[in-house]
Amino acid sequence: MHNLHISLTEFRNESRVLKETSSLLRYGLYKKITIIALHAADLPTFEALGENYELIRIRIKSRSLPTNSLFQILKYIEFLCRVTMLALRKRPNTVNVHCLALLPLGIFLKFVFGTKLIYDAHELETEVEGLKGLRQRFARLVELYCIPAVDLIITVGPMICDWYR
């Protein structure tokens, strides 16, 4: 069994994900775990975290483009394509996504590869400070339409669990 974790961070200080994935290996729930994150110039593209335990940082060629919405969509599409190609080689049984922005990608991978999908909500992402207006409404729509396709949701507390229920 292979578990794929996808993060939209550079994976510098992701202790929660590291604790979660190392526990999954230690208790024998998976034989191999791959974490996918974003590459940064000062970080290696590959790290062996242990036996059958790896971190792969994906180089996004469009990352240096401006940060307006149009270019962010292009960057997201490039990330989706690169993760899909990597998943094609890895053939995971389960995919964990670690933020709302990755939920559509997780659903895509679920249906293409027939994997189980776990949404690991590190916070209530539609209610974070600074998210308002059209972006907040869009985030709520993504949750509303994507969460029914998820096989399991992991939350940080019972209040967020109740929100998703």
TAQUILIN-V515980 format. One line per field, one symbol per residue. phi: phi as a letter, one per 30 degrees, with the letter a starting at -180 (. if undefined). A space follows every 50 residues. Layout:
BEGIN
phi->???
END
This chain:
BEGIN
phi->.ccccbbccdhcbcdddddddddddedidbdbbbccbddbecbddbbddl dibbbbccdcdddddecdeddddddddddeddddddddddhddbbcccad dceededededdciddbcccddadddcddjcaiddddddddededceedd daccbdadddededd
END
